[in-house]
Amino acid sequence: MKSTKSDIIEIMRDKSIGMLTTVGNDGGLYSHPMDTQEVTDDGDVYFVVGKNSEQGQWLQDTPKVNLAYADNGSWLSVAGTVRFPEGEERAAKIGQLWDD
């Protein structure tokens, strides 16, 4: 069954933990459970990751990722590109996510 964009957004909003797969410096794939902080109406998904952490460095070096959610025999897997907000956008987003 093919899902619509709104179906995908609803699934991501309904699940709190997603598995984020990144590409490590060695070219290997690494999956990390991540707490979904926000899913926008456009389908942007926000997580909090330290830019200077190992995972943060990998994401900056290779921003292509996969995000997967699963529950009771159903699953969702989406590919995307990571972007770290900068400057005022970064400060505002961190303030918003930390206040929630």
ABEGO torsion letter per residue (X at the ends): XBBBAAAAAAAAAABABBBBBBBBAAGBBBBBBBBBABBBAAGBBBBBBBAABAAAAAAAABABBBBBBBBGGBBBBBBBBBBBBBEAAAAAAAAAAAAX
